[in-house]
Amino acid sequence: MSEKTSTTRRTMLQGIGASLAVGGFSGLTTAAEAEWTTAKTGTDSSLYDVEYTNAGAYAVGAGGVVLERGPTQWTKIVDGGPTGNGNSLYGSDVTDDGDALWFVGSSGAIGEYAVRTGNLNDHSAPMDNTNNYNDVAVTGETGSANVYVAGDSGKIYYSFENGETGTWNYVTPGSGSAIQAIDFHGPRSGHAVDGNGKVFATDDGTTWNPVGLQDANVNFYGVDSDGDGEATVVGGGGMVFHLAESQWTADSTGDKSLLDVEVEDGDGYVVGGGGTVYSVDTTAAKFDELAGSWTAEATPVGQNLKAVVRGPNGAPDVTVGAGGTVLEK
């Protein structure tokens, strides 16, 4: 896997993980147990995404709920989303400094939550657009972040000034099919996938070019952007697609749809339907050697798992899904 930009969220999380792993997780499952166990959440709302911040892990979901991982269980800290109207939240991301959690969802919902102070800023309906938003990618630091929002209308809305009013613009990378997922490996470099089986790449945050997979014959649901010419895409039929050195390879993990992927330095997960989790752990020097290395992991649930995040420096890996499901490892 190619070298990451030094200011990316993942690099930042390596630094904050040390503080998270010390004394912040008593009473909850730890990574040392090496198996997936169910965490208490106190909600039956479906959860669609999960991220680590400086204050720990957060999950977002149906009805606009935001959950924070506490010392004994996950606790609801936001109910109703950024507008209070109960719009479901489908995607989230965190600034490079770990201090702001961004989330997006239905009816144009966009929120920015300051994890240290608890302040919630509403950036909803940019350019008066109230379409559903499926995912968000954020690069840069709190207060000056680049924000990229994947729209159900096939548009990517973006702001290079922390989502402030009047700073938004948009681009339509493909034919207008919904942008299902978006991820960045640098301040303005990343990948996105749409509902028409297309993968797009950008190196300036505004211009998107197709990078293949026209004949995949499955829907795409998740993308992990790992460098220029390097990405992992997951979708229907248990398919995992790897882009490395401008070449695509494909793996099949079974017949369950895969909804999210998180891979870094040859280590990570894909998750999906029916409680499906596959892991990869390889010391391969080349990113394309991930192909064929996926291993099924046992989980205690049958619900669809919609998102996964790796725990930094000893903090638990977390996957979330339907019915308020949270699994930790």
Secondary structure, 3 states (H helix, E strand, C coil): CCCCCCCCHHHHHHHHHHHHCCCCCCCCCCHHHCCCEECCCCCCCCEEEEEEECCEEEEEEHHHCEEEECCCCEEEEECCCCCCCCCCEEEEEECCCCCEEEEEEHHHCEEEEECCCCCEEECCCHHHCCCCEEEEEEECCCCCCEEEEEECCCCEEEECCCCCCCCEEEECCCCCCCEEEEEEEECCEEEEEECCCCEEEECCCCCCEECCCCCCCCCEEEEEEEECCEEEEEEHHHEEEEEECCEEEEEECCCCCEEEEEEECCEEEEEEHHHEEEEEECCCCCHHHHCCCCEECCCCCCCCEEEEECCHHHCCCEEEEHHHCEEEC
